[in-house]
């Protein structure tokens, strides 16, 4: 029996929507979007963008019962959201959107939609996924998605760059992009001295308010923009995006593995134990690396699995991992900013338009290396909570136990009372036994730490 499911995040465009048949993605193109889709294909733009990896490949796959054209889409390994990306990921996604727009103009087309949610990832490369965003270019028409691009990309990048990486989370509050008047207030006065910030954010915000007022008056003239002016504006936007810099210095977490209780032999033995477990994975396996840090062990998993979701709360660590795979479409690692104390919830319409992290991160193996002592002692999770997390993510897991007399745990206990009598290897294994039938412990050579192998 055929299983049909409409994507809950695809419903706003009257020209079509994304849906799933038997687990595979498709897009419908209604009569109102047919001409634009034909132009996308006949102009050669689709072939050009798909060939160089900037657009999700697709093929015409017949007609829908209602007469709409059906497109079969190339599946994407993983979907993440802009508020889960490090600064460099958002910057590269913005650059891709502008490059796609410039390529479209060369074929007398343009993007009518510049949402950050139109970008996904193939390894370390962003890829545009909204085939319904392309429309025919009309002479002297301004870019209809200009404000949306500034709110979804330029504003958050500028606010993050001039303040703190944690403000990347602000996009969770504004799914339609950061309002430009708010972005203008959040930026320092020195940003008014930068022509690109002045034009695309500060003056843009003022003009937006003025236009909203004048639009209520009758007889208002429509705005025009010659194509050469539009091209110049897009190039200026691209330069503005690329000129922004991440505010993150080398973080303590980024250099975590240079500041642990491991000597060279112990660290090598930890590598061996993790590699041994990952070698048993099927080639199609998905691995969830929670607390991945700079991806040291994500890389081991990626040698055996098809996909590794490398999640960490530290923007600097995630950025370092992303930079190491940047531009590599064949990378199996997907870096992600994720705070397990406050994971991405379901957002948007009925809280289902953008899916929660814990719903998307189901895999074949979950890894928690040098993680659970932070959850138990740093965040006061119960052992039952920790067990639930790993049981929810996968049927098998690799977890590292760090005892109380380890320097890392002592640092956590330095500023708080020791109210964790259950923090012993024995009691941790007993807790995991509530959800996993197998609990095998391997001691790491020349270390007091242990690796726990779990299986349901």
Backbone torsions as a table, in degrees:
resi	resn	phi	psi	omega
1	UNK	NA	131.4	-178.8
2	UNK	-71.9	131.5	178.8
3	UNK	-102.8	118.8	-179.1
4	UNK	-109.5	135.2	177.3
5	UNK	-148.6	123.2	176.4
6	UNK	-80.1	138.5	178.6
7	UNK	-67.6	124.4	-177.0
8	UNK	-66.2	-14.8	178.9
9	UNK	-95.1	5.8	-176.2
10	UNK	-128.1	92.1	-178.5
11	UNK	-150.1	-7.1	-172.3
12	UNK	-84.9	-24.8	-173.8
13	UNK	-89.3	118.1	178.5
14	UNK	-67.5	-12.8	-178.6
15	UNK	-84.4	-2.3	177.9
16	UNK	153.1	174.1	180.0
17	UNK	-153.7	164.6	178.2
18	UNK	-92.9	140.0	176.4
19	UNK	-144.6	171.5	-176.6
20	UNK	-124.0	133.4	173.2
21	UNK	-121.2	118.3	179.8
22	UNK	50.5	40.1	175.3
23	UNK	83.5	1.2	-179.8
24	UNK	-109.6	143.5	-175.4
25	UNK	-84.7	140.6	176.5
26	UNK	-137.5	163.9	173.3
27	UNK	-132.3	135.3	173.6
28	UNK	-93.4	145.7	176.2
29	UNK	-125.5	111.2	-177.2
30	UNK	-76.9	175.1	-178.3
31	UNK	-58.9	-35.5	-178.6
32	UNK	-68.7	-19.8	179.6
33	UNK	-106.4	2.4	-174.6
34	UNK	-63.2	-44.8	-177.3
35	UNK	-62.7	-42.4	179.4
36	UNK	-64.7	-39.0	179.8
37	UNK	-67.2	-39.3	177.4
38	UNK	-64.0	-40.4	177.7
39	UNK	-64.4	-39.7	178.3
40	UNK	-58.6	-40.4	-178.0
41	UNK	-81.7	-47.8	-173.4
42	UNK	-71.8	-25.7	179.6
43	UNK	-74.6	-14.8	-175.8
44	UNK	88.7	-2.9	-178.4
45	UNK	-64.5	-43.5	-179.4
46	UNK	-61.2	-46.0	180.0
47	UNK	-61.0	-42.0	-179.0
48	UNK	-63.2	-47.7	-176.2
49	UNK	-71.3	-36.9	178.6
50	UNK	-69.8	-37.8	-176.8
51	UNK	-64.9	-36.3	-178.5
52	UNK	-98.2	13.2	171.9
53	UNK	79.8	16.3	-179.4
54	UNK	-93.7	-15.1	-179.4
55	UNK	-132.9	139.4	178.3
56	UNK	-61.0	123.0	179.5
57	UNK	-60.6	149.4	-179.5
58	UNK	-152.2	165.7	175.6
59	UNK	-147.1	148.8	176.9
60	UNK	-70.3	131.6	-172.7
61	UNK	-129.2	43.2	176.5
62	UNK	90.4	-161.6	-175.5
63	UNK	-119.9	153.4	175.8
64	UNK	-84.1	162.5	177.5
65	UNK	-57.2	-29.1	-179.8
66	UNK	-87.7	5.4	178.6
67	UNK	94.7	-9.1	178.6
68	UNK	-68.8	148.3	176.0
69	UNK	-75.6	139.9	179.0
70	UNK	-107.6	127.8	175.9
71	UNK	-108.1	133.9	173.8
72	UNK	-93.8	126.2	-174.8
73	UNK	-102.7	147.3	173.1
74	UNK	-70.9	125.8	-177.2
75	UNK	-64.4	145.3	174.2
76	UNK	-100.0	140.2	-175.4
77	UNK	-65.4	-29.5	-169.9
78	UNK	-161.7	139.9	176.5
79	UNK	-115.4	125.1	173.6
80	UNK	-125.2	173.4	-173.6
81	UNK	-121.3	157.0	-174.2
82	UNK	-54.6	-34.0	-179.4
83	UNK	-77.6	2.5	175.1
84	UNK	-108.9	6.3	-176.9
85	UNK	-101.4	152.2	170.8
86	UNK	-77.1	171.5	-176.9
87	UNK	-55.6	-46.8	-176.9
88	UNK	-65.1	-33.6	176.9
89	UNK	-65.5	-46.2	178.5
90	UNK	-62.7	-38.8	178.7
91	UNK	-63.4	-43.7	179.7
92	UNK	-69.5	-33.9	176.6
93	UNK	-66.4	-38.7	176.9
94	UNK	-64.3	-43.9	179.5
95	UNK	-62.2	-42.7	177.6
96	UNK	-58.8	-45.8	-178.4
97	UNK	-58.9	-43.3	178.3
98	UNK	-67.7	-39.2	179.0
99	UNK	-65.4	-37.9	176.6
100	UNK	-65.6	-41.0	178.1
101	UNK	-62.9	-43.0	178.9
102	UNK	-64.9	-40.5	177.4
103	UNK	-65.0	-37.0	179.2
104	UNK	-65.8	-42.8	179.6
105	UNK	-60.5	-34.6	178.6
106	UNK	-64.6	-19.7	178.2
107	UNK	-110.0	20.6	-179.4
108	UNK	58.7	40.6	172.4
109	UNK	-132.3	173.2	177.3
110	UNK	-155.1	169.0	175.4
111	UNK	-94.2	127.4	175.4
112	UNK	-91.8	-6.6	-176.6
113	UNK	-138.2	128.4	179.9
114	UNK	-128.2	40.7	178.8
115	UNK	-69.7	142.9	175.7
116	UNK	-65.8	-21.3	178.4
117	UNK	-74.4	-5.6	176.1
118	UNK	-84.0	2.4	-178.8
119	UNK	-116.2	132.7	174.3
120	UNK	-125.8	-165.8	-174.7
121	UNK	-134.7	139.8	163.7
122	UNK	-115.1	99.1	-175.2
123	UNK	61.7	-123.3	-178.4
124	UNK	-95.4	16.3	179.8
125	UNK	-121.2	132.6	174.6
126	UNK	-73.0	151.8	179.7
127	UNK	-142.0	136.7	-178.6
128	UNK	-81.4	135.4	-173.0
129	UNK	-119.9	-7.6	-174.5
130	UNK	-97.4	92.8	-179.8
131	UNK	-68.1	-21.3	179.8
132	UNK	-80.5	-2.7	-179.0
133	UNK	-81.7	-12.1	-176.8
134	UNK	-84.4	135.7	177.1
135	UNK	-143.0	161.5	-179.3
136	UNK	-66.7	140.8	175.8
137	UNK	-78.8	134.1	176.0
138	UNK	-109.6	130.4	-176.4
139	UNK	-50.7	133.2	176.3
140	UNK	67.5	13.7	178.2
141	UNK	-86.2	130.3	175.5
142	UNK	-66.2	168.5	178.3
143	UNK	-74.4	113.4	-177.2
144	UNK	-65.7	-19.2	-177.8
145	UNK	-102.3	14.7	-177.3
146	UNK	-59.6	-51.7	-179.6
147	UNK	-62.2	-41.7	-179.9
148	UNK	-62.0	-41.7	177.7
149	UNK	-60.8	-45.1	-179.2
150	UNK	-63.1	-38.3	-178.4
151	UNK	-75.7	-34.5	-177.9
152	UNK	-85.2	-28.7	-173.4
153	UNK	-121.9	-63.5	-171.9
154	UNK	-63.6	-44.7	-178.5
155	UNK	-61.3	-52.2	178.8
156	UNK	-62.9	-38.2	178.4
157	UNK	-62.3	-43.0	-179.6
158	UNK	-67.0	-43.5	-179.6
159	UNK	-63.4	-42.8	178.0
160	UNK	-64.4	-47.9	-175.3
161	UNK	-59.5	-37.5	-175.8
162	UNK	-93.9	0.7	-178.1
163	UNK	-133.1	-90.8	-173.2
164	UNK	-152.4	145.4	-179.4
165	UNK	-61.2	-26.7	-179.8
166	UNK	-62.1	-20.8	179.4
167	UNK	-72.8	-4.0	170.4
168	UNK	-60.6	-25.4	179.5
169	UNK	-70.1	-14.8	-177.2
170	UNK	-62.1	-24.5	179.1
171	UNK	-65.9	-21.0	174.9
172	UNK	-66.0	-27.3	-179.9
173	UNK	-86.2	-23.0	-176.5
174	UNK	-127.6	82.9	-177.6
175	UNK	-67.1	-21.4	177.5
176	UNK	-94.2	13.7	178.9
177	UNK	100.6	154.1	179.5
178	UNK	-71.7	122.5	177.5
179	UNK	-54.0	136.5	-174.1
180	UNK	-65.5	-32.5	178.0
181	UNK	-67.5	-33.3	175.8
182	UNK	-69.5	-44.5	178.5
183	UNK	-59.2	-40.4	179.5
184	UNK	-60.7	-39.1	179.2
185	UNK	-70.7	-32.4	-176.7
186	UNK	-79.1	-18.2	-178.9
187	UNK	-84.9	146.9	179.4
188	UNK	-69.9	160.7	-177.4
189	UNK	-60.7	-26.9	-179.7
190	UNK	-64.5	-21.1	179.6
191	UNK	-67.8	-21.4	176.7
192	UNK	-68.7	-17.3	-179.2
193	UNK	-86.8	-8.8	178.2
194	UNK	-94.9	118.0	-174.8
195	UNK	-53.4	-40.4	-177.7
196	UNK	-67.6	-41.4	178.1
197	UNK	-68.6	-39.4	178.5
198	UNK	-60.0	-46.8	-175.4
199	UNK	-74.3	-50.1	-168.9
200	UNK	-86.8	-16.2	179.4
201	UNK	-119.5	-62.7	-172.9
202	UNK	-65.7	-56.3	179.6
203	UNK	-69.1	-34.0	176.9
204	UNK	-58.8	-43.6	179.2
205	UNK	-62.9	-42.0	179.8
206	UNK	-66.6	-43.2	179.2
207	UNK	-65.9	-32.8	178.8
208	UNK	-63.2	-43.6	178.5
209	UNK	-67.3	-41.5	-179.4
210	UNK	-65.8	-40.8	179.9
211	UNK	-65.6	-38.2	179.2
212	UNK	-61.6	-36.6	178.7
213	UNK	-72.3	-44.9	-176.9
214	UNK	-70.3	-26.0	-179.2
215	UNK	-65.2	-21.5	179.8
216	UNK	-77.5	-17.7	-179.2
217	UNK	-86.6	147.9	-179.8
218	UNK	-78.4	153.7	174.4
219	UNK	79.3	13.2	178.8
220	UNK	-66.6	140.3	-179.2
221	UNK	-85.2	141.4	177.0
222	UNK	-75.1	146.7	-177.9
223	UNK	-82.3	139.8	175.6
224	UNK	-121.7	157.9	178.1
225	UNK	-151.1	114.0	177.5
226	UNK	-58.1	155.0	-175.1
227	UNK	-61.2	-39.3	-179.7
228	UNK	-65.7	-32.2	176.2
229	UNK	-70.4	-38.2	177.7
230	UNK	-63.7	-43.4	178.1
231	UNK	-61.6	-41.4	179.3
232	UNK	-64.2	-39.7	178.9
233	UNK	-64.7	-41.3	179.8
234	UNK	-65.2	-41.0	177.7
235	UNK	-65.8	-36.7	177.3
236	UNK	-65.9	-41.3	176.4
237	UNK	-61.3	-43.0	-179.7
238	UNK	-62.1	-42.5	177.7
239	UNK	-64.0	-38.0	178.7
240	UNK	-64.0	-43.4	179.7
241	UNK	-63.0	-47.2	-175.6
242	UNK	-72.2	-21.2	-178.0
243	UNK	-79.9	-17.1	-178.2
244	UNK	-74.2	146.5	-177.2
245	UNK	-122.7	143.7	176.8
246	UNK	-63.3	141.4	179.3
247	UNK	-83.1	2.1	-171.2
248	UNK	-87.8	122.9	169.6
249	UNK	-81.3	-179.6	173.3
250	UNK	-61.3	115.7	-175.6
251	UNK	-88.0	162.4	177.9
252	UNK	-61.3	-36.7	-179.1
253	UNK	-71.5	-33.3	-179.6
254	UNK	-60.1	-32.7	179.8
255	UNK	-104.1	26.5	-173.3
256	UNK	-54.3	-44.5	-173.2
257	UNK	-74.4	-5.0	173.8
258	UNK	-95.2	1.0	-175.5
259	UNK	-140.1	60.0	179.1
260	UNK	-130.0	180.0	179.1
261	UNK	-87.7	12.7	-179.7
262	UNK	-86.2	133.6	164.6
263	UNK	-91.4	178.8	-174.3
264	UNK	-60.8	-41.0	-178.3
265	UNK	-69.2	-40.8	179.6
266	UNK	-64.4	-42.7	-179.2
267	UNK	-65.3	-38.5	177.9
268	UNK	-64.8	-36.6	179.8
269	UNK	-69.8	-36.7	175.2
270	UNK	-62.2	-43.1	175.4
271	UNK	-56.0	-46.3	-177.2
272	UNK	-61.6	-44.6	-177.9
273	UNK	-65.5	-41.7	178.9
274	UNK	-67.6	-43.9	179.6
275	UNK	-63.0	-36.5	179.6
276	UNK	-62.8	-42.3	178.7
277	UNK	-70.6	-40.9	-178.4
278	UNK	-68.5	-27.2	-179.9
279	UNK	-64.4	-19.1	179.8
280	UNK	-86.3	-4.0	-178.4
281	UNK	-72.4	148.8	172.3
282	UNK	-73.4	153.3	-179.4
283	UNK	-59.7	-22.1	-179.2
284	UNK	-93.2	5.4	-172.2
285	UNK	-66.5	151.1	173.4
286	UNK	-112.5	131.6	-179.3
287	UNK	-116.6	135.5	176.1
288	UNK	-109.5	110.1	179.9
289	UNK	-100.8	100.9	-177.5
290	UNK	-89.9	128.6	-173.0
291	UNK	71.1	44.8	-171.9
292	UNK	-69.5	-18.2	-177.4
293	UNK	56.2	-127.0	-176.7
294	UNK	-89.5	12.4	174.5
295	UNK	84.3	16.7	-179.4
296	UNK	-52.7	-45.9	-176.9
297	UNK	-96.1	-16.8	171.1
298	UNK	-61.4	-36.9	-180.0
299	UNK	-65.9	-36.3	176.4
300	UNK	-64.3	-46.5	179.8
301	UNK	-62.0	-36.8	-177.5
302	UNK	-67.5	-17.1	176.1
303	UNK	-72.1	-15.8	-175.4
304	UNK	-123.3	-29.6	-174.7
305	UNK	-98.0	163.5	178.1
306	UNK	-81.1	-26.4	-173.8
307	UNK	-151.0	134.6	175.8
308	UNK	-129.1	115.5	174.9
309	UNK	-89.3	112.2	-175.4
310	UNK	-104.6	97.7	-173.8
311	UNK	-105.7	135.3	176.3
312	UNK	-152.8	150.7	-178.4
313	UNK	-81.0	-16.1	-175.2
314	UNK	-89.0	117.1	-177.3
315	UNK	-62.0	-36.3	-179.4
316	UNK	-65.7	-41.2	178.7
317	UNK	-66.2	-44.0	179.4
318	UNK	-64.4	-41.3	178.6
319	UNK	-62.8	-39.9	178.3
320	UNK	-63.2	-41.2	177.6
321	UNK	-65.9	-44.0	180.0
322	UNK	-61.2	-42.7	179.7
323	UNK	-60.6	-31.3	-178.4
324	UNK	-73.2	-19.7	179.6
325	UNK	-117.4	5.3	-174.7
326	UNK	-54.3	129.5	177.8
327	UNK	83.7	-3.9	-177.7
328	UNK	-94.2	96.1	-178.3
329	UNK	-66.4	-22.1	-178.4
330	UNK	-91.1	2.6	177.5
331	UNK	-66.0	140.2	179.2
332	UNK	-95.1	1.5	-176.7
333	UNK	-99.5	134.0	179.8
334	UNK	-121.6	96.0	-179.2
335	UNK	-67.8	145.4	-173.8
336	UNK	-151.0	133.0	172.5
337	UNK	-86.0	119.1	-176.2
338	UNK	-151.0	125.7	176.3
339	UNK	-101.0	112.0	-176.5
340	UNK	-66.7	-21.4	174.7
341	UNK	-71.9	-21.8	-179.3
342	UNK	-148.3	66.0	-175.2
343	UNK	-67.2	159.1	179.2
344	UNK	-53.9	122.3	177.4
345	UNK	-87.1	175.6	169.7
346	UNK	-70.0	132.9	-175.3
347	UNK	-131.4	167.7	178.3
348	UNK	83.7	-159.4	-175.3
349	UNK	-56.2	122.6	-178.9
350	UNK	54.7	24.8	-178.1
351	UNK	56.6	25.9	-178.6
352	UNK	-127.3	-6.2	-179.8
353	UNK	-63.8	-40.8	174.6
354	UNK	-119.3	117.7	-169.6
355	UNK	-75.0	148.8	178.4
356	UNK	-68.2	153.4	-178.8
357	UNK	-59.2	-46.0	-174.9
358	UNK	-67.9	-15.1	174.4
359	UNK	-85.3	-28.9	-178.0
360	UNK	-89.2	-14.5	-170.0
361	UNK	-100.4	21.9	175.5
362	UNK	-69.6	130.9	-178.4
363	UNK	-144.5	-167.3	179.4
364	UNK	-93.9	-25.6	179.4
365	UNK	-143.4	132.3	173.5
366	UNK	-110.3	135.3	178.4
367	UNK	-118.1	135.7	175.4
368	UNK	-136.3	83.2	-174.8
369	UNK	-99.5	122.3	-175.1
370	UNK	55.4	42.5	-177.5
371	UNK	-118.3	-48.7	-164.1
372	UNK	-68.9	-22.4	175.0
373	UNK	-68.6	-29.0	174.6
374	UNK	-69.6	-38.4	179.5
375	UNK	-68.1	-43.9	-176.5
376	UNK	-74.6	-50.6	-172.8
377	UNK	-94.4	-38.2	-179.7
378	UNK	-75.8	-34.2	-175.1
379	UNK	-120.7	3.0	176.6
380	UNK	62.4	30.0	171.0
381	UNK	-67.3	148.2	171.6
382	UNK	-81.4	163.7	176.1
383	UNK	-63.1	-31.7	177.5
384	UNK	-65.3	-38.4	177.4
385	UNK	-63.5	-43.5	-179.8
386	UNK	-62.9	-44.0	178.1
387	UNK	-60.6	-44.0	-179.3
388	UNK	-60.8	-40.6	-179.8
389	UNK	-58.3	-51.5	-176.3
390	UNK	-71.4	-35.6	178.4
391	UNK	-66.6	-31.6	179.8
392	UNK	-74.9	-29.7	-175.7
393	UNK	-82.5	-34.3	-174.0
394	UNK	-163.8	165.5	177.0
395	UNK	-85.5	-16.4	175.6
396	UNK	-129.3	152.5	-177.3
397	UNK	-151.3	153.3	172.2
398	UNK	-122.6	120.1	-176.0
399	UNK	-128.1	138.6	177.4
400	UNK	-99.9	130.1	175.5
401	UNK	-101.5	127.4	179.0
402	UNK	-115.6	114.5	-174.1
403	UNK	-72.8	169.5	-175.4
404	UNK	-63.3	-32.0	-176.9
405	UNK	-83.3	3.5	174.7
406	UNK	-73.9	144.8	-177.8
407	UNK	-58.3	-36.1	-179.5
408	UNK	-66.1	-40.8	178.2
409	UNK	-70.5	-37.6	178.5
410	UNK	-61.0	-34.6	176.8
411	UNK	-65.3	-39.9	178.2
412	UNK	-65.2	-36.9	-177.2
413	UNK	-82.4	-9.6	-174.4
414	UNK	-60.6	-37.2	-174.6
415	UNK	-109.3	18.8	-179.4
416	UNK	-150.2	155.6	177.6
417	UNK	-71.7	150.9	178.2
418	UNK	-82.7	95.8	179.1
419	UNK	-112.3	34.1	-173.7
420	UNK	-124.8	63.3	-179.9
421	UNK	-66.3	-19.2	-179.4
422	UNK	-84.1	-0.5	-177.8
423	UNK	-82.2	73.5	174.6
424	UNK	-132.5	156.3	-179.7
425	UNK	-59.5	-40.8	-178.1
426	UNK	-62.6	-47.0	-177.1
427	UNK	-73.3	-31.1	175.3
428	UNK	-64.5	-42.9	178.1
429	UNK	-65.2	-37.5	177.5
430	UNK	-62.9	-38.7	178.2
431	UNK	-66.0	-44.6	178.8
432	UNK	-63.8	-30.0	-178.8
433	UNK	-64.7	-15.4	177.4
434	UNK	-70.2	-23.3	-178.2
435	UNK	-124.0	-15.8	-178.6
436	UNK	-122.1	133.8	-178.0
437	UNK	-80.4	-26.2	179.9
438	UNK	-113.6	130.5	177.6
439	UNK	-139.4	96.6	-176.9
440	UNK	-107.7	130.6	-177.0
441	UNK	-109.3	131.5	174.8
442	UNK	-124.1	123.5	177.5
443	UNK	-76.9	139.5	178.0
444	UNK	-82.2	129.9	-176.7
445	UNK	-55.8	138.5	177.8
446	UNK	53.3	37.8	179.9
447	UNK	-152.5	154.2	174.9
448	UNK	-88.0	-2.6	-179.1
449	UNK	-83.4	160.9	-179.1
450	UNK	-136.8	153.8	171.8
451	UNK	-107.1	128.5	179.5
452	UNK	-106.6	122.9	177.0
453	UNK	-99.9	125.0	-175.2
454	UNK	-120.5	143.8	177.1
455	UNK	-151.8	137.1	179.9
456	UNK	-76.8	NA	NA
